[in-house]
Amino acid sequence: MSSIIDKNKKKEEIHLLKAKELKEKIETIKNDLETKTKLISELKEQRIDKIKNIKELEIKNNANYKNFINEYENILNQYQNIENDIYEMLGDLALLSEKSYNEICN
C-alpha cells in the first residue's frame, strides 16, 4: 500500500511540477505580451507623430511655394517696369539726339 501511496505522491509531484512549469510559461508569455503591446503602442505613437510632422511640412512647403511664386511674380513685374523705364529713356535719348542733331545741322 505504501508503494501505491508513493506512486500517487510521485504523480502528484509530477503534476505539481508540470503545473508550476505551465504557470511560469504563462507568466513569461504574459510579460512578453505586455512588453510587445507597449512596444506596439510606442511605435503607433511614433507613426502618428511622423504623419503629423509630414502634414505640417506639407503645409509649410505649400505656403513656401506660394510665397516663392508671389516673390517671383513681384520680381518679374519689377523687371518689366525697369525694362519699360529703359525703353522710355531710350526713346527720350533718341528725341534728344535728334534735337541735338537738328540744332547742330541748322
Secondary structure, DSSP 8 states (H G I E B T S, - for coil): -HHHHHHHHHHHHHHHHHHHHHHHHHHHHHHHHHHHHHHHHHHHHHHHHHHHHHHHHHHHHHHHHHHHHHHHHHHHHHHHHHHHHHHHHHHHHHHHHHHHHHHHH-
